């Protein structure tokens, strides 16, 4: 089984790349997140690979991080989710947002991904919520990687005003639950008022 490849990028497209390893070209199916971080054609790249074997084919799926490969492998363990749909799921949401949606049971966010209906979204959440909980420390950046840039900015501003990071994080979460919106200023003001109570 091929689990790791390092070589020269010969071709790249949004969902596929060809890597030259010692004169052999390996075709990898990749998610959009991997494509966006690939170096230029002619440059070297390293991939974490999942080898998928069927009766009629052998397919390679490539990822730039171990976390993405691990999520992919957990997705294909879900009944009704094949490797192509798993790549689509990884392409449809940033990794941190996908983890957050699954952990929080956010079916609506998952069903915005093409090919994921309500039943499939519910099945992904049911089967993976606890399994992904164990990955929390393994994601790049740890727990905070699941935060949006807006949340990090608001928490940072609150810490600069003397709040503890934990208190700021809890206040931001509560403010969002109370409908503070997705703009910096209203979210910041609401979260700050919650801390000062």
C-alpha positions as CSV (number, residue, x, y, z in Angstrom):
1,X,0.0,0.0,0.0
2,X,1.3,3.5,-0.9
3,X,1.1,5.8,2.1
4,X,3.5,8.6,1.3
5,X,4.9,10.1,-1.9
6,X,7.5,12.9,-2.5
7,X,8.2,14.0,-6.0
8,X,7.9,16.7,-8.7
9,X,4.5,18.1,-9.7
10,X,4.0,17.3,-13.4
11,X,0.4,18.4,-13.6
12,X,-2.2,19.9,-11.3
13,X,-5.9,20.5,-11.6
14,X,-8.5,21.4,-8.8
15,X,-9.3,17.7,-8.2
16,X,-6.2,15.9,-9.4
17,X,-2.4,16.0,-9.7
18,X,0.4,13.9,-11.2
19,X,3.6,13.5,-9.2
20,X,6.8,12.2,-10.7
21,X,8.6,10.0,-8.2
22,X,11.8,8.6,-9.6
23,X,10.5,8.6,-13.2
24,X,7.1,7.1,-12.4
25,X,4.1,9.4,-12.6
26,X,1.5,8.8,-9.9
27,X,-2.0,10.2,-10.5
28,X,-3.6,11.4,-7.2
29,X,-7.2,12.6,-6.6
30,X,-7.0,15.6,-4.3
31,X,-9.4,17.9,-2.5
32,X,-9.6,21.6,-3.3
33,X,-7.8,22.4,0.0
34,X,-4.8,20.4,-1.2
35,X,-4.9,22.0,-4.7
36,X,-4.9,25.5,-3.2
37,X,-1.7,24.8,-1.3
38,X,0.3,22.9,-4.0
39,X,3.5,24.4,-5.3
40,X,4.0,25.2,-9.0
41,X,4.4,22.6,-11.7
42,X,8.0,21.5,-11.6
43,X,8.4,22.0,-7.9
44,X,8.6,19.2,-5.3
45,X,5.7,18.3,-3.0
46,X,5.1,15.7,-0.3
47,X,1.8,13.9,0.0
48,X,0.1,11.7,2.6
49,X,-1.6,9.1,0.5
50,X,-4.6,6.8,0.9
51,X,-4.6,3.8,-1.4
52,X,-8.1,2.6,-2.3
53,X,-8.4,-0.8,-3.8
54,X,-11.4,-2.1,-5.6
55,X,-11.9,-5.2,-7.7
56,X,-11.6,-3.2,-10.9
57,X,-9.3,-0.4,-10.0
58,X,-6.6,1.0,-7.7
59,X,-6.9,4.7,-6.9
60,X,-4.6,7.0,-5.0
61,X,-5.9,10.0,-2.9
62,X,-3.4,12.6,-1.9
63,X,-3.4,15.1,1.0
64,X,-0.8,17.6,2.2
65,X,-1.6,17.0,5.9
66,X,-2.0,13.9,7.9
67,X,-5.1,15.4,9.5
68,X,-6.9,15.6,6.1
69,X,-6.0,12.1,5.3
70,X,-7.3,10.9,8.7
71,X,-10.6,12.8,8.2
72,X,-10.9,11.3,4.7
73,X,-10.3,7.8,6.1
74,X,-13.0,8.3,8.8
75,X,-15.4,9.7,6.2
76,X,-15.1,6.6,4.0
77,X,-15.8,4.4,7.0
78,X,-19.3,5.9,7.1
79,X,-22.0,3.8,5.4
80,X,-22.9,5.4,2.1
81,X,-19.8,7.6,1.8
82,X,-17.3,6.5,-0.8
83,X,-13.9,8.1,-1.6
84,X,-15.2,10.5,-4.2
85,X,-17.9,11.9,-1.9
86,X,-15.3,12.1,0.9
87,X,-13.1,14.2,-1.3
88,X,-16.1,16.4,-2.2
89,X,-16.8,16.8,1.6
90,X,-13.2,17.9,2.2
91,X,-13.4,20.3,-0.8
92,X,-16.7,21.7,0.4
93,X,-15.5,23.1,3.7
94,X,-12.2,24.1,5.3
95,X,-11.0,21.3,7.6
96,X,-11.6,23.2,10.8
97,X,-15.1,24.2,9.8
98,X,-15.9,20.6,8.8
99,X,-14.7,19.3,12.2
100,X,-16.7,22.0,14.0
101,X,-19.9,21.1,12.0
102,X,-19.6,17.4,12.7
103,X,-18.8,17.9,16.4
104,X,-21.6,20.4,16.9
105,X,-24.2,18.3,14.9
106,X,-24.6,21.0,12.3
107,X,-26.5,19.1,9.6
108,X,-27.5,22.3,7.8
109,X,-23.8,23.2,7.1
110,X,-23.0,19.7,5.9
111,X,-26.0,19.6,3.5
112,X,-24.6,22.7,1.7
113,X,-21.9,20.4,0.3
114,X,-22.9,19.1,-3.1
115,X,-23.9,15.4,-2.9
116,X,-24.5,15.4,0.9
117,X,-28.2,15.1,1.6
118,X,-29.8,15.3,5.0
119,X,-29.6,11.6,5.7
120,X,-26.0,11.4,4.7
121,X,-25.2,14.5,6.8
122,X,-26.9,13.0,9.8
123,X,-25.1,9.6,9.3
124,X,-21.7,11.4,9.1
125,X,-22.5,13.2,12.4
126,X,-23.8,10.1,14.2
127,X,-20.9,7.9,13.2
128,X,-18.0,10.4,13.4
129,X,-18.8,12.9,16.2
130,X,-17.1,10.8,18.9
131,X,-14.3,9.5,16.7
132,X,-13.4,13.1,15.6
133,X,-13.4,14.2,19.3
134,X,-10.3,12.2,19.8
135,X,-8.6,14.1,17.0
136,X,-8.9,17.4,18.7
137,X,-5.3,17.5,19.8
138,X,-4.1,16.1,16.5
139,X,-5.5,18.9,14.3
140,X,-2.9,21.5,13.2
141,X,-3.2,24.3,15.8
142,X,-5.2,22.2,18.2
143,X,-8.6,23.3,19.5
144,X,-8.1,26.9,18.3
145,X,-7.8,25.7,14.6
146,X,-11.6,25.1,14.7
147,X,-12.2,28.8,15.2
148,X,-13.0,31.2,12.4
149,X,-10.7,34.1,11.7
150,X,-13.4,36.4,13.0
151,X,-13.6,34.6,16.3
152,X,-9.8,34.6,16.7
153,X,-9.7,38.4,16.0
154,X,-12.5,39.1,18.6
155,X,-10.8,36.9,21.2
156,X,-7.5,38.6,20.5
157,X,-9.0,42.1,20.9
158,X,-10.6,41.0,24.2
159,X,-7.4,39.5,25.6
160,X,-5.7,42.8,24.7
161,X,-8.3,44.5,27.0
162,X,-7.4,42.3,29.9
163,X,-9.8,39.3,29.5
164,X,-8.5,35.8,29.9
165,X,-8.5,33.8,26.7
166,X,-10.9,31.2,28.2
167,X,-13.4,33.8,29.3
168,X,-13.1,35.6,25.9
169,X,-13.7,32.3,24.0
170,X,-16.7,31.4,26.1
171,X,-18.2,35.0,25.7
172,X,-17.7,34.9,21.9
173,X,-19.4,31.5,21.7
174,X,-22.3,32.8,23.8
175,X,-22.6,36.0,21.8
176,X,-22.8,34.0,18.6
177,X,-25.5,31.8,20.1
178,X,-27.4,35.0,21.0
179,X,-27.3,36.1,17.3
180,X,-24.5,38.8,17.5
181,X,-23.9,38.3,13.7
182,X,-20.8,37.8,11.6
183,X,-19.3,41.3,11.7
184,X,-16.4,42.2,14.0
185,X,-17.8,45.2,15.9
186,X,-21.2,43.8,16.9
187,X,-19.7,40.4,17.9
188,X,-17.0,42.2,19.9
189,X,-19.4,44.5,21.7
190,X,-21.8,41.7,22.6
191,X,-19.0,39.4,23.8
192,X,-17.4,42.2,25.9
193,X,-20.8,43.0,27.5
194,X,-21.2,39.3,28.5
195,X,-17.7,39.2,30.1
196,X,-18.4,42.4,32.1
197,X,-21.7,41.2,33.6
